[in-house]
Amino acid sequence: MSEFTEEEKRGFYKAIYSRRDVRSHFTSKSIKNEILSKILNAAHHAPSVGFSQPWNFILIKNNLTKKKIKESFEIEKVRSSQLIEEPKRSKYLSFKLEGILESPVNLCVTYDPSKFGPFVIGRSSIPEAGLYSVCCAIQNLWLAARTEGIGVGWVSILSNDTLKDVLELPEYVVPIAYLCLGYVDEFAEKPDLEKAGWLHRLDLKDVVFFEKWKEKENSDWKEIQEMIKTNLNYA
């Protein structure tokens, strides 16, 4: 395959830096099946341990199903709020953290460890590699959706037991992500929780080590150390 052009590279980085976890601003515009298929195909071309492709995608448009999932969200949000004290609890409860009913399409991405039998190359030493593979598919989906102007929100404040029951998943299938998809009025410049002051983005220099854990000094890495300090953004 040919190399990426500079314009293609800029588009790729733009998708990464402008991707957002969307919880609001969904519009009523429907997603055409052609676009939805392109996004799902991008997800399906993610890397996977032993080429096991352990993912499945459950598309959801039925309002009754959405309402059942939304009920689980409300229960779990209140339950999780008990883990923090005031005034942070009230701030947490005030956040808009899902768009289950507002988004035209919900999507549950699952992990099926039974695909291709019990032995998968690369999974024997790290069984969780199958789960990580599904996360790669989700990231592919997220970036593809962003390039198509479609917002994606990952709703993690849910009961997996409820998801398995409502979606009638086999016992051995694990729900990994419940996503809300739809066109939006805007993509925010910053993530919602960063803008709200809940947490801040760490500097790149604070999360990169050289050769060993917490090792910051290494003459062989001098140039990349200096570049990291500038916290380059290619968007």
C-alpha positions as a Markdown table, in Angstrom:
| # | Residue | x | y | z |
|---|---|---|---|---|
| 1 | Met | 0.0 | 0.0 | 0.0 |
| 2 | Ser | 1.1 | 3.6 | -0.7 |
| 3 | Glu | 2.4 | 5.9 | 2.0 |
| 4 | Phe | 0.0 | 8.4 | 3.6 |
| 5 | Thr | 0.1 | 11.9 | 2.1 |
| 6 | Glu | 0.6 | 14.9 | 4.5 |
| 7 | Glu | -3.1 | 15.7 | 4.0 |
| 8 | Glu | -4.1 | 12.2 | 5.0 |
| 9 | Lys | -1.9 | 12.3 | 8.0 |
| 10 | Arg | -3.4 | 15.6 | 9.2 |
| 11 | Gly | -6.9 | 14.0 | 8.8 |
| 12 | Phe | -5.9 | 11.1 | 10.9 |
| 13 | Tyr | -4.5 | 13.2 | 13.7 |
| 14 | Lys | -7.5 | 15.5 | 13.5 |
| 15 | Ala | -9.8 | 12.5 | 14.2 |
| 16 | Ile | -7.8 | 11.6 | 17.2 |
| 17 | Tyr | -7.5 | 15.0 | 18.8 |
| 18 | Ser | -11.1 | 16.1 | 18.1 |
| 19 | Arg | -12.7 | 12.8 | 19.2 |
| 20 | Arg | -15.0 | 13.3 | 22.2 |
| 21 | Asp | -17.0 | 11.1 | 24.5 |
| 22 | Val | -20.4 | 12.6 | 23.6 |
| 23 | Arg | -23.2 | 12.7 | 26.1 |
| 24 | Ser | -25.4 | 15.5 | 24.8 |
| 25 | His | -26.0 | 17.6 | 21.6 |
| 26 | Phe | -27.4 | 14.7 | 19.7 |
| 27 | Thr | -29.6 | 15.7 | 16.8 |
| 28 | Ser | -32.6 | 13.8 | 15.4 |
| 29 | Lys | -30.8 | 13.2 | 12.1 |
| 30 | Ser | -30.7 | 9.5 | 11.3 |
| 31 | Ile | -27.5 | 7.6 | 10.4 |
| 32 | Lys | -27.7 | 6.1 | 6.9 |
| 33 | Asn | -27.1 | 2.4 | 6.8 |
| 34 | Glu | -24.2 | 2.9 | 4.4 |
| 35 | Ile | -22.4 | 5.1 | 6.9 |
| 36 | Leu | -23.2 | 2.7 | 9.8 |
| 37 | Ser | -21.8 | -0.1 | 7.8 |
| 38 | Lys | -18.6 | 1.8 | 7.1 |
| 39 | Ile | -18.1 | 2.5 | 10.8 |
| 40 | Leu | -18.8 | -1.1 | 11.8 |
| 41 | Asn | -16.4 | -2.4 | 9.1 |
| 42 | Ala | -13.7 | -0.1 | 10.4 |
| 43 | Ala | -14.2 | -1.6 | 13.9 |
| 44 | His | -14.1 | -5.1 | 12.4 |
| 45 | His | -10.7 | -4.4 | 10.9 |
| 46 | Ala | -9.1 | -3.8 | 14.3 |
| 47 | Pro | -6.1 | -5.9 | 15.4 |
| 48 | Ser | -7.0 | -8.9 | 17.6 |
| 49 | Val | -4.9 | -11.4 | 19.5 |
| 50 | Gly | -4.3 | -14.5 | 17.3 |
| 51 | Phe | -6.6 | -13.0 | 14.7 |
| 52 | Ser | -9.5 | -14.2 | 16.9 |
| 53 | Gln | -11.9 | -11.2 | 16.1 |
| 54 | Pro | -13.7 | -11.9 | 19.4 |
| 55 | Trp | -16.1 | -9.0 | 19.0 |
| 56 | Asn | -19.8 | -8.8 | 18.1 |
| 57 | Phe | -21.9 | -5.7 | 17.6 |
| 58 | Ile | -25.6 | -5.4 | 18.8 |
| 59 | Leu | -27.4 | -2.5 | 17.1 |
| 60 | Ile | -30.3 | -1.1 | 19.2 |
| 61 | Lys | -33.0 | 1.3 | 18.1 |
| 62 | Asn | -35.9 | 0.0 | 20.0 |
| 63 | Asn | -37.1 | 2.6 | 22.6 |
| 64 | Leu | -38.3 | 0.0 | 25.0 |
| 65 | Thr | -34.8 | -1.6 | 25.1 |
| 66 | Lys | -33.2 | 1.8 | 25.5 |
| 67 | Lys | -35.5 | 2.7 | 28.4 |
| 68 | Lys | -34.5 | -0.5 | 30.2 |
| 69 | Ile | -30.8 | 0.4 | 29.8 |
| 70 | Lys | -31.5 | 3.9 | 30.9 |
| 71 | Glu | -33.1 | 2.6 | 34.1 |
| 72 | Ser | -30.0 | 0.6 | 34.8 |
| 73 | Phe | -27.9 | 3.8 | 34.3 |
| 74 | Glu | -30.0 | 5.8 | 36.8 |
| 75 | Ile | -29.7 | 3.1 | 39.4 |
| 76 | Glu | -25.9 | 2.7 | 39.0 |
| 77 | Lys | -25.3 | 6.5 | 38.9 |
| 78 | Val | -27.0 | 6.9 | 42.3 |
| 79 | Arg | -25.2 | 3.8 | 43.7 |
| 80 | Ser | -21.8 | 5.0 | 42.6 |
| 81 | Ser | -22.4 | 8.5 | 44.0 |
| 82 | Gln | -22.3 | 7.0 | 47.4 |
| 83 | Leu | -18.6 | 6.4 | 46.9 |
| 84 | Ile | -17.8 | 10.1 | 47.1 |
| 85 | Glu | -18.5 | 12.9 | 49.6 |
| 86 | Glu | -20.1 | 16.2 | 49.2 |
| 87 | Pro | -19.7 | 18.6 | 47.5 |
| 88 | Lys | -18.2 | 16.4 | 44.9 |
| 89 | Arg | -21.2 | 14.0 | 45.0 |
| 90 | Ser | -23.6 | 16.7 | 44.0 |
| 91 | Lys | -21.3 | 17.8 | 41.2 |
| 92 | Tyr | -21.1 | 14.3 | 39.9 |
| 93 | Leu | -24.9 | 13.8 | 40.0 |
| 94 | Ser | -25.3 | 17.0 | 38.1 |
| 95 | Phe | -23.2 | 15.8 | 35.1 |
| 96 | Lys | -24.9 | 14.6 | 31.9 |
| 97 | Leu | -23.2 | 11.3 | 31.5 |
| 98 | Glu | -25.2 | 9.5 | 28.8 |
| 99 | Gly | -27.4 | 10.0 | 25.7 |
| 100 | Ile | -29.2 | 6.7 | 25.6 |
| 101 | Leu | -32.6 | 7.9 | 24.7 |
| 102 | Glu | -31.4 | 11.0 | 22.7 |
| 103 | Ser | -29.1 | 9.1 | 20.3 |
| 104 | Pro | -30.7 | 7.4 | 17.3 |
| 105 | Val | -28.5 | 4.3 | 17.6 |
| 106 | Asn | -27.3 | 2.4 | 20.6 |
| 107 | Leu | -24.6 | -0.2 | 20.2 |
| 108 | Cys | -23.4 | -2.9 | 22.6 |
| 109 | Val | -19.9 | -4.3 | 21.8 |
| 110 | Thr | -19.3 | -7.7 | 23.3 |
| 111 | Tyr | -16.5 | -10.2 | 23.8 |
| 112 | Asp | -16.9 | -13.8 | 22.8 |
| 113 | Pro | -14.0 | -15.9 | 24.2 |
| 114 | Ser | -15.3 | -19.1 | 22.5 |
| 115 | Lys | -14.6 | -18.0 | 18.9 |
| 116 | Phe | -12.2 | -20.4 | 17.0 |
| 117 | Gly | -12.1 | -22.7 | 20.0 |
| 118 | Pro | -10.3 | -22.7 | 23.4 |
| 119 | Phe | -6.8 | -22.1 | 22.0 |
| 120 | Val | -6.0 | -18.7 | 20.6 |
| 121 | Ile | -2.4 | -17.8 | 19.7 |
| 122 | Gly | -1.2 | -15.2 | 22.1 |
| 123 | Arg | -4.0 | -15.5 | 24.7 |
| 124 | Ser | -2.6 | -18.4 | 26.7 |
| 125 | Ser | -0.2 | -16.2 | 28.7 |
| 126 | Ile | -2.4 | -13.1 | 28.9 |
| 127 | Pro | -6.1 | -14.2 | 28.8 |
| 128 | Glu | -7.2 | -10.5 | 28.9 |
| 129 | Ala | -5.7 | -10.0 | 25.5 |
| 130 | Gly | -9.1 | -10.9 | 24.1 |
| 131 | Leu | -10.7 | -8.1 | 26.0 |
| 132 | Tyr | -8.0 | -5.7 | 24.8 |
| 133 | Ser | -8.7 | -6.7 | 21.2 |
| 134 | Val | -12.4 | -5.7 | 21.6 |
| 135 | Cys | -11.2 | -2.3 | 23.0 |
| 136 | Cys | -9.1 | -1.9 | 19.8 |
| 137 | Ala | -12.3 | -2.4 | 17.8 |
| 138 | Ile | -14.1 | 0.2 | 19.8 |
| 139 | Gln | -11.4 | 2.7 | 19.2 |
| 140 | Asn | -11.5 | 2.1 | 15.5 |
| 141 | Leu | -15.2 | 2.5 | 15.6 |
| 142 | Trp | -14.9 | 5.8 | 17.5 |
| 143 | Leu | -12.4 | 7.3 | 15.2 |
| 144 | Ala | -14.3 | 6.2 | 12.1 |
| 145 | Ala | -17.5 | 7.7 | 13.5 |
| 146 | Arg | -15.7 | 11.0 | 14.2 |
| 147 | Thr | -14.5 | 11.2 | 10.6 |
| 148 | Glu | -18.1 | 10.8 | 9.5 |
| 149 | Gly | -19.3 | 13.6 | 11.8 |
| 150 | Ile | -21.0 | 11.2 | 14.2 |
| 151 | Gly | -20.6 | 11.5 | 18.0 |
| 152 | Val | -20.1 | 8.4 | 20.2 |
| 153 | Gly | -20.6 | 8.2 | 23.9 |
| 154 | Trp | -19.4 | 5.2 | 26.0 |
| 155 | Val | -21.9 | 4.6 | 28.9 |
| 156 | Ser | -19.9 | 2.7 | 31.5 |
| 157 | Ile | -22.3 | 3.4 | 34.4 |
| 158 | Leu | -24.4 | 0.3 | 33.8 |
| 159 | Ser | -24.9 | -3.1 | 35.2 |
| 160 | Asn | -23.5 | -5.8 | 33.0 |
| 161 | Asp | -26.0 | -8.2 | 34.5 |
| 162 | Thr | -28.8 | -5.9 | 33.2 |
| 163 | Leu | -27.2 | -5.8 | 29.7 |
| 164 | Lys | -26.9 | -9.6 | 29.6 |
| 165 | Asp | -30.5 | -10.0 | 30.6 |
| 166 | Val | -32.0 | -7.3 | 28.3 |
| 167 | Leu | -30.0 | -8.2 | 25.3 |
| 168 | Glu | -30.3 | -11.9 | 26.0 |
| 169 | Leu | -26.5 | -12.6 | 25.8 |
| 170 | Pro | -25.2 | -16.1 | 26.3 |
| 171 | Glu | -23.6 | -16.6 | 29.7 |
| 172 | Tyr | -20.1 | -16.8 | 28.2 |
| 173 | Val | -20.4 | -13.5 | 26.3 |
| 174 | Val | -19.2 | -10.4 | 28.1 |
| 175 | Pro | -20.6 | -6.9 | 27.3 |
| 176 | Ile | -17.6 | -4.6 | 27.0 |
| 177 | Ala | -19.1 | -1.3 | 25.9 |
| 178 | Tyr | -22.5 | 0.3 | 25.5 |
| 179 | Leu | -22.2 | 3.1 | 23.0 |
| 180 | Cys | -24.6 | 5.9 | 21.9 |
| 181 | Leu | -24.2 | 7.0 | 18.3 |
| 182 | Gly | -25.6 | 10.0 | 16.5 |
| 183 | Tyr | -25.0 | 13.2 | 14.7 |
| 184 | Val | -24.3 | 16.2 | 17.0 |
| 185 | Asp | -24.7 | 19.9 | 17.0 |
| 186 | Glu | -21.0 | 20.3 | 17.9 |
| 187 | Phe | -17.9 | 18.5 | 19.0 |
| 188 | Ala | -16.6 | 20.3 | 22.1 |
| 189 | Glu | -13.0 | 21.7 | 22.1 |
| 190 | Lys | -12.3 | 19.9 | 25.3 |
| 191 | Pro | -13.6 | 16.8 | 27.0 |
| 192 | Asp | -16.7 | 17.6 | 29.2 |
| 193 | Leu | -15.0 | 16.5 | 32.4 |
| 194 | Glu | -11.9 | 18.5 | 31.7 |
| 195 | Lys | -14.0 | 21.6 | 30.9 |
| 196 | Ala | -16.0 | 21.0 | 34.1 |
| 197 | Gly | -12.8 | 20.9 | 36.2 |
| 198 | Trp | -13.4 | 17.3 | 37.3 |
| 199 | Leu | -10.0 | 16.2 | 36.1 |
| 200 | His | -7.2 | 17.7 | 33.9 |
| 201 | Arg | -5.2 | 16.2 | 31.1 |
| 202 | Leu | -1.8 | 15.1 | 32.2 |
| 203 | Asp | 1.2 | 16.4 | 30.3 |
| 204 | Leu | 2.8 | 13.9 | 28.0 |
| 205 | Lys | 6.2 | 14.3 | 29.8 |
| 206 | Asp | 4.6 | 13.0 | 33.0 |
| 207 | Val | 3.5 | 9.7 | 31.6 |
| 208 | Val | 6.5 | 8.7 | 29.5 |
| 209 | Phe | 9.4 | 6.8 | 31.0 |
| 210 | Phe | 12.7 | 5.5 | 29.5 |
| 211 | Glu | 13.7 | 1.9 | 29.8 |
| 212 | Lys | 12.3 | 1.4 | 33.3 |
| 213 | Trp | 9.4 | 2.5 | 35.5 |
| 214 | Lys | 9.7 | 6.1 | 36.5 |
| 215 | Glu | 13.1 | 6.5 | 34.8 |
| 216 | Lys | 13.3 | 10.0 | 33.3 |
| 217 | Glu | 17.0 | 10.5 | 32.6 |
| 218 | Asn | 18.5 | 8.7 | 29.7 |
| 219 | Ser | 21.0 | 10.3 | 27.3 |
| 220 | Asp | 20.0 | 8.1 | 24.4 |
| 221 | Trp | 16.5 | 9.5 | 24.5 |
| 222 | Lys | 17.6 | 13.2 | 24.8 |
| 223 | Glu | 15.9 | 14.4 | 21.6 |
| 224 | Ile | 12.6 | 12.8 | 22.3 |
| 225 | Gln | 12.7 | 14.0 | 25.9 |
| 226 | Glu | 13.0 | 17.6 | 24.6 |
| 227 | Met | 10.2 | 17.1 | 22.1 |
| 228 | Ile | 7.9 | 15.6 | 24.8 |
| 229 | Lys | 8.5 | 18.7 | 26.9 |
| 230 | Thr | 6.9 | 20.8 | 24.2 |
| 231 | Asn | 3.8 | 18.6 | 24.4 |
| 232 | Leu | 3.3 | 18.6 | 20.6 |
| 233 | Asn | -0.2 | 18.6 | 19.3 |
| 234 | Tyr | -0.6 | 17.8 | 15.6 |
| 235 | Ala | -4.3 | 18.6 | 15.3 |
